[in-house]
């Protein structure tokens, strides 16, 4: 999971230069642990990221770009579990 989240970090960092509201520390927390409960990932570019198994309970994903992301067994902000891309 760490390898695929490296690409996520690079993409989010590039996106951050133009319009960022997400907290870089929260993005690093997601990268390091696969968990980011109550994180601010709003406006983050999570496109094509492997978020399989990530825990995002109460995270702010407003306007986050997530097209093509793998959400296999991912716990979403509302507590639901998504199995997309399994």
PyMOL commands that set and color helices and strands:
alter all, ss='L'
color gray80, all
select helices_A, chain A and resi 2-16+24-33
alter helices_A, ss='H'
color red, helices_A
select strands_A, chain A and resi 71-75+81-84
alter strands_A, ss='S'
color yellow, strands_A
deselect
rebuild
show_as cartoon
